[in-house]
Amino acid sequence: MDTFDSQLTRTRTARPSAVGNSRVSTKTPPPPPPEPKKTMEWVPATMDPANKKAAELLAVSTEAFMKHVSTDQSTGRKLSYAEMRMMYG
């Protein structure tokens, strides 16, 4: 009959060490996917000019897009959220 101490010793020695563990991956992680090309192929030709300009700016810069859609292009006045939604949907 085994004693508790001998069972504990067997349990401790049965575990693989972290240094020689064959389950640890030595592979380098895959490179990140390439940045998507910012082309205007997804913009329909039938899109109205205001939305087309906004889509072009969105492909380049989020900040430029937000400035464009929150400004009235004819007067330069800042648009309210409701006005912006009416114009750009």
Secondary structure by P-SEA (a helix, b strand, c coil): cccaaaaaaaaaaaccccccccccccccccccccccccccccccccccaaaaaaaaaaaccaaaaaaaaaccccccccccaaaaaaacc
